[in-house]
């Protein structure tokens, strides 16, 4: 599913150059759950941006679902983001002047789905996250947990091959975080998506991933199995 070879991302030039990722090799199988673990500044977000097609590598190669991302045009990357990946952000990233329904619907609009198909799929996703009665509410009218549930529904409504979760429970209390995590894992299982969890929370990574990869200063340190029992 995902193959990175000598993948690097540098910012700036010469003496001002900052190395965010330093020649990493990484292979992730389809349907697996992988936690990318590291503290702030380790390169986690840079790796997520590359996997999401939001940034391009400086050196090396990155292939996701048989697409070599460094070779894609801007329009091809946009199509990749619409069809291959879903992203859940720590800060929700919902559009404030749109309802929960409209936020979840947006990826399907961008993908060109017809009105009837959009309504059916959004209704299903909203119901799946338990927010049918709140679907017409705007983000400011929802709790933090409800907003993140909307974000989960939006990320999964297109049935992505890869789900990228960037600190998905970082802004939630422990009880709400547990609920959102369980929901995310259930939807990943139902869809057969590959999960990449970006986090600094070792307990979270080990509780829901079968493989943990450690990043430090842009380099892969080591990896081990999580409590779900997969092989590293």
N, C-alpha and C positions, 0 to 999 in steps of 0.2 A: 504493500500500500504506500509506504513512505520510505524513500531512500535518500539519505544525505551523504555526500562524499566530499571530504575536505571543505566543508561549508564554512565560509568566513563572511563576516560583515564588519567593515571598517568605516569610520566616519572621520572626516577631516583629512588633511594632507600633511606629509612630512612630520615635523616635530609635534604638530597638533593632532596627529592621528590617534583616534581612540578605537581600540579593538573590542567590539561587542561580542563577536563570536570568532573563535580561533580554530579553524580547520577541524571541525568536528565530523565524525562518521557516525551515522545513526540509521538503523533499519527498524521499521515498525510494521508488524504484520496486520493484515486486514482483520477487523473485529476485536482487536486487543484494546486494553485499557492501560495507558502509559502515563505515569506522573512525571512531570519535569520539575524537579525540586531544586530550589536554590534561593538564597537571600537576595535582597535588592541589589541590582547591579551585576548579577551573575550572568545575564544574557537571556533570561527566560522570555522576556517580552520581545526581544529582537527575534528569537526563534519563532515565537508565535506569529509575529508580523510576516516573517518569511513564509511560514506554512499557510497563512491566510491569503497570501498573494498581495499583501499591502506594502511590501518592500521587496527589493531584489538583492541577492547576494553580491558581494564584491568579488568573491572567488568561489570556486567549487561548483557543485551541482546539487539540485534538489528536485526530486521527482515525487509527485503525489498522484496516485491513481493513474499511472502511466503517462502523466503529463510533466514534461521537463519545464518547471516554472521559469527558470532563467532565460528560456528561449521564447516564451510567450509574449505577444504584443500586449499593449495596454487593454485593448478590447477583448483579447483572449483571456487575460487575467480577470477582467470583469465577469466574463462568462464563467470562468473557473470558480470565482467567489459565489456566483449565483447558484451554481449547479453541484459543486463538490463539497464545499465547506460550510459549516454553521459556526457562529462564534457567540459565546456568552461572556460578557464583560463584567468585571467587579462592580463598576458604577452603572450597570444596567444599560446605559446608552439608548434609552427610549426617547422617541420624539415627543416633546412635552405637549404640543398642541393637537396630538392625535390620540384617539381612544386606544384601549388595549387591543381591540379588534383590528383597528387600522395599523397599529404597530406590527402585529403578527402578520397581517396581510401584505405588508410592503415587499418582502422577498418574492412573493408570488406575483405581484404586479410587475416587478422588475424582470421576472422570468417569463412574463407574457401569458400567464395562465388566464383562462377566460373567467368571467364574473361568477358563473355558477360553480365552477370548480374551486375558485378561490373561497367562496362562501362556505362550501362544504368542508374544505380542508381546514380553514381557520376555525370554524365552529368545532370541529373535531379536536383541534389542538387546544383551543381555549377550554373545552370541556375536560380534556385530558389533564390539564393543570388545575382544574377545580375552580375556574373563574368565570363560568358562564353568566352568572348573575352580575358580574363586575365588568363585562366585556365592553360596555359603553363608557366606562369611566376613564378619565385621563390619568397619566402617571401621578400627578400631584394629588389625586384623590385615592391613591392606592398606598398601602403600607410598603415597606422595603421588601418584605417577603413576597407580597403580591407582585411588585414590580419585577422581581427576579423570576417569578413564575412566568410572567409575560415574556421576559427575555428568553427563558428556556423554550417556551412555545414558539417564539419567533425563530430561534436557531434551528428548531427541529421540524418546522412546518414544511420545509422543502425536502425533508428526508435526506439529509446530507450523508455522504460517505464518511466524512470526517467531522467530528465535533471538537472544536477548540474551546476549552473552558479556562478563562483567565481569572484566577482567584474568584471563582463564582460565588463563594460564601463570605468573602472578606468584609462585606458591609452588613452582615446579618448577625443577629444574636444566635447563641448556640442551638436553641431549639428550632428556630426557623432554618438555620443552616442545615441541620440534620434532615429536615423535611424536604428542602430544596435538593439536597444531594441525593436522597433516595429517589425523588421524582426524576432527576436528570439520569440516574443510572437505569431506572426502569425504561425510560424512553429510548436510551441508547441501546438497551437490550432488545426492545421491541423492533427497532429500526435496523439493527445489525450494524450500527455505526462504529467506527474506530474512535475512541475517546483519547484526546490529549489534554491532560489536566495540568495547567501551569499554576504552581503554588509554592509558597514558602512554608506551608503547614505540613509537616511530615506525617502527622497523625491522619489528616485528611487524605493525603496521597496513599498511605499504606492501607487505609480502610476501604478504598474503592478502586484501587488499581492493582493489576497483576504484575506490574513491572515498574520500578522506580529508577529514573535516571537523574543523577546529580550533576548540576552545573556549578562551576565556580570560575569567576573571571573569564567567562566565555569559553571554557573548556569543559569537556566531559570528565568528571572525576571517576565515578564508578556507577554501578547499578546493582539492584537486587530485586527479589520478588516481593510483592505486596501480600497482604493477608488474604486476597482472593485466590491465590494459589497458582498463578501462571508461572511460566518459565522466563527467566531473564535471558 
